[in-house]
């Protein structure tokens, strides 16, 4: 049950609440709002979502082909600092900004750090870990953990924040993956069925607080201590169900965007499609081994096949969010100019790792994948008015 039409009040001196919130308003985050007791919705500061909600604070969510309207007039804030000032900032935030908006999240994290320092609330390690700084569970697509931590630390250093506080804040950024899809069409959100979070929580003080809060809100989740494993495991899924499916769904000969569900994406009947899926997933696994995501002794089939079978069992009939979004972008003439950002957040880091470790076959394979993505996007731009949707 959502706490709409309520104000969050806490008589204690603590200005950060022991609750779960979302930042910003993206389809995946709205799916969390739909499935769980999310107590605060925080928009990107001065973003389009805030402008829309300020005048009309209604979330439209499609459930079983029925559109449910949620009035969140008393339940959203314009950015993290406003939430902090209102004493409504949750201790745990599920963050799923698009790849190109992650920098905004890092700016806002820096700003709440400066605000708390001004209030003399970030004095020590135990205080920071215990209550006075939220944990950000980053669920955005991509292999981006190292990049995010580096960029955050750089911003905090430029703000002249002490190194001890910088390291503690960096510990509050954790990676997660979720087997859950969602998309937006016009002003309506379409969440899929509830998925399970896998969270990388390497330090016990943080582990304890986050686990307690998620448990109190009845979240489905598991914990792994390696953020790189969490990312590469998600990449194994997304490359097949999103990236490659997006390419093969576009039937250029007949100007059709056809439906490819999770089962067909993971076990395609088409030979070329199947070959690309198999080769790329083995390449991702090999790159992941070199990057420390998987132990050297781990075998691809044992790591991947049980997960693949479970995905087909649980989500085989579903269509991935990337494919749903591709359809919406063609329909609404909002296709990106150069590349699909969500796919770029996977393919670019993978290519960087492959080059770093001199995995030449993997480099060539990823270059071929990028070429196919560009061709798909160029075709969609050129013939968007002719493409027929079959789902």
C-alpha positions in Angstrom: 0.0 0.0 0.0 1.5 3.3 -1.1 1.6 6.2 1.4 -0.1 8.7 -1.0 -1.8 11.7 0.5 0.3 11.4 3.6 3.2 13.5 4.8 6.2 11.7 6.3 6.9 12.8 9.8 9.4 11.6 12.3 9.7 13.2 15.7 13.3 12.0 16.1 16.4 14.2 15.5 17.4 12.0 12.5 16.8 13.8 9.2 17.2 10.7 7.1 14.3 8.2 7.4 14.6 4.4 7.7 12.5 3.9 4.5 13.0 3.0 0.8 12.6 5.6 -2.0 13.2 5.8 -5.7 15.3 8.3 -7.8 14.5 9.4 -10.5 11.2 8.7 -12.3 12.1 6.0 -14.8 10.1 3.0 -15.9 12.1 0.5 -13.9 11.8 2.7 -10.7 8.1 3.0 -11.2 7.9 -0.8 -11.4 9.4 -0.8 -7.9 6.9 1.8 -6.8 4.1 -0.5 -8.1 5.4 -3.7 -6.5 6.7 -2.5 -3.2 6.0 0.0 -0.4 8.0 2.8 -1.8 7.6 5.8 0.6 9.3 8.5 -1.4 9.5 9.5 -5.1 12.4 11.8 -5.8 12.7 13.4 -9.2 15.9 14.6 -10.8 16.3 18.2 -9.7 14.4 20.5 -12.0 13.9 17.7 -14.5 11.0 17.1 -16.9 9.3 14.7 -14.5 9.3 17.2 -11.7 7.9 19.9 -14.0 5.1 17.5 -15.0 4.3 16.3 -11.5 4.4 19.9 -10.0 1.3 20.8 -12.1 -0.3 17.3 -12.2 1.0 15.0 -9.4 -0.4 11.8 -10.9 1.4 8.6 -11.9 -0.4 6.5 -14.5 0.5 2.8 -14.2 -1.0 0.1 -16.4 -2.0 -3.0 -14.5 -3.7 -5.9 -16.3 -4.7 -3.6 -19.1 -6.3 -1.1 -16.7 -4.7 2.3 -16.0 -4.4 3.0 -12.3 -3.8 6.6 -11.3 -1.7 7.3 -8.2 -1.9 10.8 -6.6 1.6 11.5 -5.2 1.0 15.2 -4.3 2.5 14.7 -0.8 5.0 12.0 -1.7 7.6 13.5 -4.1 10.5 15.9 -4.0 12.5 18.0 -6.5 15.9 16.4 -6.1 17.8 14.9 -3.2 18.6 18.2 -1.4 15.0 19.1 -1.2 14.2 15.7 0.2 16.9 16.2 2.7 15.7 19.6 3.7 12.1 18.2 4.0 13.4 15.4 6.3 11.9 12.9 3.9 15.2 11.5 2.4 15.1 7.7 2.6 18.0 5.7 4.0 17.8 3.4 1.0 17.3 4.7 -2.6 16.7 2.5 -5.6 18.4 4.4 -8.4 17.8 3.6 -12.1 18.7 6.8 -14.1 19.5 6.3 -17.8 23.2 6.0 -18.5 23.4 9.7 -19.7 21.8 10.9 -16.5 24.0 9.2 -14.0 26.2 12.3 -13.8 23.1 14.2 -12.4 22.8 11.6 -9.6 26.5 12.1 -8.7 26.1 15.9 -8.7 23.1 15.5 -6.3 25.0 13.1 -4.0 27.8 15.7 -3.8 25.3 18.4 -3.0 23.7 16.4 -0.1 27.2 15.7 1.2 28.0 19.4 1.3 24.6 20.1 2.9 25.2 17.6 5.6 28.8 18.8 6.2 27.4 22.3 6.7 25.1 20.9 9.3 28.1 19.1 10.9 26.5 15.7 10.5 29.3 14.0 8.6 31.9 13.9 11.4 32.9 10.3 11.6 32.9 6.9 10.0 30.3 5.4 12.4 27.9 8.3 12.0 28.0 8.2 8.3 27.5 4.4 8.1 24.8 4.4 10.8 22.3 6.9 9.6 23.3 10.2 8.2 23.9 9.3 4.6 21.6 7.2 2.4 22.6 4.0 0.5 22.2 4.3 -3.2 21.4 1.0 -4.9 22.4 1.6 -8.5 20.3 -0.5 -10.9 21.1 1.4 -14.2 22.0 -0.8 -17.1 25.7 -1.3 -17.9 29.1 -2.3 -16.6 29.6 1.0 -15.0 30.6 0.5 -11.3 34.3 1.6 -11.6 33.3 4.6 -13.8 30.7 5.7 -11.3 32.9 5.4 -8.2 35.8 7.2 -10.0 33.5 10.1 -11.2 31.9 10.4 -7.8 35.2 10.6 -5.9 36.5 13.2 -8.4 33.4 15.4 -7.8 33.8 15.1 -4.1 37.5 15.9 -4.2 36.8 19.0 -6.3 34.3 20.1 -3.6 37.2 19.8 -1.1 35.4 17.1 1.0 37.8 15.3 3.3 39.2 12.0 2.0 37.8 9.9 4.9 34.3 11.2 4.1 34.8 10.6 0.4 35.7 6.9 1.0 32.7 6.4 3.3 30.3 8.0 0.7 31.7 5.8 -2.0 30.9 2.8 0.2 27.3 3.8 0.1 27.1 3.4 -3.7 26.3 -0.3 -4.3 25.5 -2.1 -7.6 22.5 -4.3 -8.1 20.8 -6.1 -10.9 17.1 -7.0 -11.2 15.4 -9.4 -13.5 12.5 -7.1 -14.0 11.3 -5.2 -17.1 9.3 -2.0 -17.5 8.7 0.7 -20.1 6.8 3.9 -20.7 4.5 4.8 -23.5 3.4 8.5 -23.7 2.5 9.3 -20.0 1.7 5.7 -18.9 4.1 3.3 -17.2 4.0 -0.4 -17.9 5.7 -2.5 -15.1 6.2 -6.2 -15.6 5.9 -8.8 -12.9 7.9 -8.5 -9.7 11.6 -9.3 -10.0 14.3 -10.1 -7.6 17.2 -7.8 -6.7 20.8 -9.1 -6.5 22.8 -6.5 -4.5 26.6 -6.2 -4.1 27.1 -5.3 -0.4 30.7 -5.8 0.5 30.9 -4.3 4.0 29.0 -5.6 7.0 27.9 -2.3 8.6 26.3 -1.3 5.3 25.0 -4.9 4.7 23.2 -4.9 8.1 21.4 -1.6 7.6 20.3 -2.1 4.0 19.2 -5.7 4.7 17.1 -4.7 7.7 15.3 -1.9 5.7 14.7 -4.0 2.6 13.4 -6.9 4.8 11.0 -4.6 6.6 9.6 -3.6 3.2 9.3 -7.3 2.1 11.7 -6.9 -0.9 12.8 -10.0 -2.8 16.6 -9.8 -2.9 19.8 -11.7 -2.6 23.3 -10.5 -1.7 26.7 -10.9 -3.5 29.9 -9.2 -2.4 31.3 -8.6 -5.9 29.9 -5.6 -7.8 31.6 -6.8 -11.0 29.9 -10.2 -10.9 26.5 -8.5 -10.4 27.2 -6.4 -13.5 28.6 -9.2 -15.7 25.8 -11.6 -14.8 23.3 -8.9 -15.8 25.2 -8.3 -19.0 24.9 -12.0 -20.0 21.1 -11.6 -19.8 20.8 -8.2 -21.4 23.1 -8.8 -24.4 20.8 -11.7 -25.4 17.4 -10.4 -24.4 17.9 -6.7 -25.2 20.8 -6.0 -27.5 20.8 -8.9 -29.9 17.0 -9.3 -29.8 16.7 -5.6 -30.8 18.8 -6.3 -33.9 17.0 -9.5 -35.0 13.5 -8.1 -34.2 13.8 -5.6 -37.0 12.9 -7.5 -40.2 14.4 -5.2 -42.8 13.2 -7.2 -45.8 9.5 -6.8 -44.8 9.7 -3.5 -42.8 8.4 -5.2 -39.7 9.3 -5.0 -36.0 8.5 -8.5 -34.8 8.0 -9.8 -31.3 10.9 -11.7 -29.7 10.2 -12.9 -26.2 12.8 -13.9 -23.6 12.6 -17.6 -24.5 13.3 -16.9 -28.1 16.0 -14.4 -27.3 17.9 -16.8 -25.1 17.3 -19.9 -27.3 16.7 -18.6 -30.8 15.8 -20.9 -33.7 17.4 -18.7 -36.3 21.0 -20.0 -36.9 22.7 -16.6 -37.2 20.8 -15.3 -34.2 21.8 -18.3 -32.1 25.4 -18.2 -33.2 25.7 -14.5 -32.2 24.0 -15.1 -28.8 26.3 -18.0 -28.0 29.5 -16.4 -29.1 28.8 -13.1 -27.3 27.8 -14.7 -24.0 31.0 -16.8 -24.0 32.9 -13.6 -24.8 31.3 -11.7 -21.9 32.1 -14.5 -19.6 35.8 -14.6 -20.7 36.1 -10.8 -20.3 34.4 -11.1 -16.9 37.0 -13.6 -15.8 39.8 -11.3 -16.7 38.0 -8.4 -14.9 37.6 -10.4 -11.7 33.8 -10.9 -12.0 34.2 -14.7 -12.2 36.9 -17.0 -10.7 39.3 -18.5 -13.1 38.1 -22.0 -12.1 34.5 -21.2 -13.0 33.0 -22.8 -16.1 30.7 -20.9 -18.4 28.0 -23.6 -18.7 27.8 -24.1 -15.0 27.6 -20.3 -14.3 25.0 -19.6 -17.1 22.8 -22.5 -18.0 20.9 -22.8 -14.6 20.2 -19.0 -14.8 19.1 -19.3 -18.4 16.7 -22.1 -17.6 15.2 -20.2 -14.6 14.7 -17.0 -16.8 12.9 -19.0 -19.5 10.7 -20.6 -16.8 9.9 -17.3 -15.0 9.9 -14.8 -17.9 9.9 -16.7 -21.1 6.8 -15.1 -22.5 7.8 -11.5 -21.8 9.3 -9.0 -24.3 12.4 -7.1 -23.1 12.2 -3.4 -22.1 14.7 -2.5 -24.9 12.5 -3.9 -27.5 9.4 -2.3 -26.0 11.2 1.0 -25.9 12.4 0.6 -29.5 8.9 0.2 -30.6 7.8 3.3 -28.7 10.7 5.4 -30.1 9.8 4.4 -33.7 6.1 5.1 -33.1 6.7 8.5 -31.5 9.7 9.5 -33.7 12.0 9.8 -30.7 14.9 7.5 -31.9 18.4 8.5 -30.7 20.7 9.9 -33.3 23.9 7.9 -32.9 23.4 4.8 -30.7 21.1 3.2 -28.2 22.4 4.5 -24.8 21.3 1.5 -22.8 23.1 -0.8 -25.1 26.1 1.5 -25.3 26.5 1.2 -21.5 27.2 -2.5 -22.0 29.1 -2.7 -25.3 31.5 0.2 -24.7 32.8 -1.0 -21.2 33.0 -4.6 -22.5 35.1 -3.3 -25.5 37.3 -1.3 -23.1 37.9 -4.4 -20.9 38.6 -6.6 -24.0 41.2 -4.1 -25.3 42.8 -3.8 -21.9 43.3 -7.5 -21.6 44.2 -7.9 -25.3 41.3 -10.3 -26.0 41.4 -9.8 -29.8 38.7 -12.2 -30.8 36.3 -10.6 -28.3 37.2 -7.1 -29.6 36.3 -8.1 -33.2 33.0 -9.7 -32.0 32.0 -6.5 -30.0 32.9 -4.3 -33.0 30.6 -6.4 -35.2 27.8 -6.1 -32.7 28.2 -2.3 -32.6 28.1 -2.2 -36.4 24.8 -4.2 -36.4 23.3 -1.9 -33.8 24.2 1.2 -35.9 22.7 -0.4 -39.0 19.5 -1.2 -37.1 19.2 2.4 -35.8 20.0 3.8 -39.3 17.3 1.6 -40.9 14.7 2.6 -38.2 15.5 6.3 -38.8 15.2 6.0 -42.6 12.0 3.9 -42.7 10.2 4.7 -39.4 7.1 5.7 -41.3 7.0 2.3 -43.1 7.7 -0.1 -40.2 4.8 -2.3 -39.1 4.5 -3.4 -35.5 3.5 -7.0 -34.9 3.2 -6.7 -31.1 
